[in-house]
Amino acid sequence: MFEFVNTLLIGITAGSIYSLMAIAIVLVWRSTRVVNFAAGGIALASTFVGSTILEITGSFWIALPVAMLAGAALSAFIEYFFLRPLLKRSGDKNQEIFLPIIATLGILGIMKAVLHFIYGEKIGVLSPPLSDKGFIVSGESIALSPLRLLILGIVLLLMIALTLIFQRTNIGLSLRAASFAPEISRLSGIRVDLVRTVGWAISGAAGATAGILQTVNGSGAVTPEAFEFSLLLVFGFVAAVIGGIESLVGAVVGGLTLGIILAIILMYLGSSLVFFAAFLILILVLLLRPNGIIGVKGGRRA
Amino acid sequence: MSAALLHAKGVSISFGGLKALHDVHLELRPNEVVGVIGPNGAGKTTLFNAICGLVKPDSGKFEFEGKERSWPRTDELIDLGISRTLQGVGLFPELTVLENVMVGAQKLAKTGLISAALGTNKRDEEILRDKAMRALDRVYAGSLANRRADTLAYPDTKRVSIARALVSEPKILMLDEPAGGLGPQDIEWMNNLIRNLTATMSILIVEHHMDVVMSVCDRLYVLNFGEVIASGAAETVRRDPAVIAAYLGTGVA
């Protein structure tokens, strides 16, 4: 029983980070209909920025917001200078779907190469701001530590902020409207191009946070080739697909579901099956529930 | 005769080799209802789309309130004071009725994007909500405010789309087939609404229902094969032999 609860706690923590990555992917998909592989590169680069700021200032609480801003700026930059011209120039529907995917893969490759050039073999250190030692409950150490609590708190806070932005503010309404029907939104006076860039920026900030939290929850170090980030990108995509790719709520549900399932497999079946399981889940969801497990269209609302 | 509010001059558009519009002039004066009619494929919707910036004309000049300006982009129209409804109604299905109307009120939001995202100006949302509610009341749809748009009956979606166009308090309202798909009772209601609206704005209509056209329009432009074949007071135009020929498809060359 104790073991199972611990497994759940590990799964929820990891899953909450996948949720953030899934949100980054969903936001870009909704605002521009682009499958954004560059999200992995944006998270990676922002995490390097975070580690550099941490090195200079010594404060995680300065490093995190700076990394988020860097992620937002980088993401908006990529949208404005690469995707927007590309989408304007693509001739037909097939090109509109195909070209951006290849472009974001290319941008991901370029970003990794540039990071490699800047940092070389140097490792970006991101030591956790709080202890990772589990709380003691009736004499035993559980898988909930101050650090894990902090991670869950940050993710929860971001989700509340996003919900408020989408449901209560005019920019949120514009984001939702522009993702449904750009021409009608333009007729209503919404600056659709600007709104799209804002969507990418929010996505970049979410991805940056996911990158930072993934690193402090894991090894506490980041390299340009970090396998953790490939995992984060893949799991983010799987979580987004589980949640139906359109929905922010779905992304959260998908991330937590994936995190818990993978933690259970890791604990009871062994680490070699984790990757296999993640892809099996992806294929099963695509085949059986292509609209996601919460598969209602209304999921798009939030 | 008062000066034109909107004057589109010499508008020509071709798609590939096909001339969709050829040298079309259209004028709209204050508090006037002008109808654009013509057989299917005559270029009515293309003309609407051109005025809205959805299609860029190959040539043509755009005069607004007596001043010539560059051809407007679609997202500049609301700021100019022009709003439009769409043939397919075009509500956002998964937003509520109130949210749908609030989308049309962007112009009234004073806050910039950044402070809006940070939520520093809370009043903006309240003002928008308030205006949207009043626009809904104006089309007797206030009680629908919290319904999701995709749960509405068709005639109600028409009301809501008009409320969305009204919320920005436009000088010009462009209605694309406002009576399309409506029953006799709703058509009567629509006619009354249009007549009432002329107190505060000019209206440009594309419509197939000749009853509606004759009962609300002051002037008409008749398009056929992308050219204006007749224009003038509604009664006069209706008796024009060229117009009758175009509608009946008989050549009276």
Interface residues (C-beta under 8 A of the other chain):
Chain A: L164 I165 R168 T169 N170 I171 L173 S174 R176 A177 F180 A181 E183 I184 S185 R186 L187 S188 G189 I190 R191 V192 L194 V198 I202 K297 G298 R300 R301
Chain B: C52 L54 R73 T74 D75 L77 I78 D79 S83 R84 L86 G90 F92 P93 E94 L95 E99 M102 V103 G104 Q106 K107 A109 T111 L113 A116 A117 G119 D124 E125 L128 R164 S168
